[in-house]
Amino acid sequence: MQPFIHIDIASAEEVIPLLDARTRPLAGGTDMLPLMKEGIVAPERLINLKRATNLRYIRVADDGLHIGALTTLDDLERHPDVRRDYTALAQASALAASPQLRNMATIGGNILQQVRCWYYRGDFHCWLKGGDLCHARDGRNEYHAIVEQSPCVAVYPSDPPAALIALDARLRIIGPQGERLVSVAEFLQPPTAQRRSLHGLGPNELIIEVHVPKSAAPAQRSIYLKAMDRATWAYALVSVAVTAEVAADVLRNVRIVVGAVANTPMRATTAEALIEGQSLTEELIREAGRAAVADAAPLEHNGYKLPLTRNLVGQALRDLRGSSS
Amino acid sequence: MIEHGPQKTAIMLDVNGLTQYVEIEPRRTLLDTLRIDLGLTGAKLVCNMGNCGACTVLVDGVAVYSCLTLAIECEGKRITTIEGLSEEGSLHPLQQAFVQHDALQCGFCTPGQVLAAHALLERNPQPTEAEVVEGMSGNLCRCGAYRGIVEAVLTAAKEQAVTSKPGSGKTA
């Protein structure tokens, strides 16, 4: 790790004037410090946000859930209201990383986690790092995208954001021009030639809160499932988040989000439309699974993600149907 | 706003109940501070990337990876390492249970395992086996002593339930 100046601040508002390309905020550090150790980023100044205690909270309000950006994944996993009313978010938090990492990692930092592609993390000047070539495209790509969104085939690695998209969550972001609100779905974007990053946060902006709107429907349910190559502490091979109003075997206002298949968590809108308001038969579930990967084109080593996605979508729908009460 | 570095700066750390004075650069991890500056080599340096758990220590009672923690951010917090667990020269019940169940082979991951188990039992004094497996999932053991580790944690939990008295403030 190269030397840096460490700055403590007392509130989030103090951060904005300090931020620039060489001055980065530090929250849980579980991604930032590995990136610095690997030499992928080398900020000259790090601003410790953790003493700004006004950013670690979970507030249940009439308009939904307000989560301070410094709330840890462990906080989310254990919060009784999150578990009951925003189940997918609690499940996604609990399935992320390891207990120690969940004690440290914050929701704001988790949303900004960099891809885990071994070429990006390794000693390759890949396209996402500003180079000309995505090495995974014709290299080792077991864990990579099956839906092409950009010249880079790395997948977005974090779990909670897929649940947040299914739950229609928004981010409160502060910057030099004040505050803006953006949905998580719009915030996470495939990289472009001009913006080699998987999100739309400016260099002098800071996420300060996640807002999950309260559903008007009392029968709203949600679920997050994650396929891993071992039972715990792995990145998703494929993940699925679904929210819906459940009545008997009928799902309404369905939102299906598939993770780890593209640069961003993806809405499976065709699958959603197929099952919307229909009696959820096994045949329909299979059809929805197929629709979720209709546009997919696997790379050399990740064809297994097709059946995995189909089946995981099916499993999530079956579980939700079974949760009707 | 308080600014430190990039040169060395003096800080005070509470490690195992003792106040320790160290001069460190902001980039110094808690793990390196414990091992190099304070000579506490119980926490181990293995992956240095938050993948293995061998560097696990407790900060304010919470299990964290000290390789991903900056020492400068630990001022004013209570740090517990494996060296601080035994009392008056006798093993902590968790350590005793590890011995009893042969929950190690080479022992390199053991300090991290014991501290992860300690944090788990503080939060959940009577865990199920599944909860122990999940709670210990942040610590790898390349000798594969997992079975013994799970049994050791379950045994320590049982003994803790027997020995702790109601109202003593201890979990039971």
Chai-1 contact restraints between the chains, C-beta under 6 A:
chainA,res_idxA,chainB,res_idxB,connection_type,confidence,min_distance_angstrom,max_distance_angstrom,comment,restraint_id
A,M1,B,R27,contact,1.0,0.0,6.0,A-B,restraint_1
A,P3,B,P6,contact,1.0,0.0,6.0,A-B,restraint_2
A,P3,B,R27,contact,1.0,0.0,6.0,A-B,restraint_3
A,F4,B,P6,contact,1.0,0.0,6.0,A-B,restraint_4
A,I5,B,E3,contact,1.0,0.0,6.0,A-B,restraint_5
A,I5,B,G5,contact,1.0,0.0,6.0,A-B,restraint_6
A,I5,B,P6,contact,1.0,0.0,6.0,A-B,restraint_7
A,H6,B,H4,contact,1.0,0.0,6.0,A-B,restraint_8
A,H6,B,G5,contact,1.0,0.0,6.0,A-B,restraint_9
A,H6,B,P26,contact,1.0,0.0,6.0,A-B,restraint_10
A,H6,B,I72,contact,1.0,0.0,6.0,A-B,restraint_11
A,I7,B,E3,contact,1.0,0.0,6.0,A-B,restraint_12
A,D8,B,I2,contact,1.0,0.0,6.0,A-B,restraint_13
A,I9,B,M1,contact,1.0,0.0,6.0,A-B,restraint_14
A,G29,B,L68,contact,1.0,0.0,6.0,A-B,restraint_15
A,T30,B,G50,contact,1.0,0.0,6.0,A-B,restraint_16
A,T30,B,L68,contact,1.0,0.0,6.0,A-B,restraint_17
A,L33,B,L68,contact,1.0,0.0,6.0,A-B,restraint_18
A,P34,B,M49,contact,1.0,0.0,6.0,A-B,restraint_19
A,N48,B,E73,contact,1.0,0.0,6.0,A-B,restraint_20
A,S98,B,S137,contact,1.0,0.0,6.0,A-B,restraint_21
A,S98,B,G138,contact,1.0,0.0,6.0,A-B,restraint_22
A,P99,B,G135,contact,1.0,0.0,6.0,A-B,restraint_23
A,P99,B,G138,contact,1.0,0.0,6.0,A-B,restraint_24
A,Q100,B,T56,contact,1.0,0.0,6.0,A-B,restraint_25
A,Q100,B,A63,contact,1.0,0.0,6.0,A-B,restraint_26
A,Q100,B,V64,contact,1.0,0.0,6.0,A-B,restraint_27
A,Q100,B,Y65,contact,1.0,0.0,6.0,A-B,restraint_28
A,Q100,B,G138,contact,1.0,0.0,6.0,A-B,restraint_29
A,N103,B,V62,contact,1.0,0.0,6.0,A-B,restraint_30
A,N103,B,V64,contact,1.0,0.0,6.0,A-B,restraint_31
A,M104,B,V64,contact,1.0,0.0,6.0,A-B,restraint_32
A,T232,B,S137,contact,1.0,0.0,6.0,A-B,restraint_33
A,W233,B,S137,contact,1.0,0.0,6.0,A-B,restraint_34
